[in-house]
């Protein structure tokens, strides 16, 4: 019975941690779009769940950064795994989406791509 309680507490803590990282990632994306991309007057429609990827290499990060507008400030990638979140938003009459890549502790954007 004691193990069941510990298991339930562990699952609850994991879900709270996951929700916190999701909210933190959304905040980082919104701040990046507002301050770096100067897209302050957009409406967010949806955010995907945060997920991790090992498929983004250093050369792919550099390629994504090269395709983006110049003068943006990025966070350096740390470790071999990044997390990503997709944002769907409206800008004027257009519905757009973009994928944002961050370190596992989402404090800044490592790279992004328009979808």
Secondary structure, DSSP 8 states (H G I E B T S, - for coil): -HHHHHHHHHHHHHHHHHHHHHHHHHHHHHHHHHHTS---S-EEEEE---EEES---HHHHHHHHHHS-TT-------SS-EEEEEEEEEETTEEEEEEEEE-SS-SSEEEEEE-
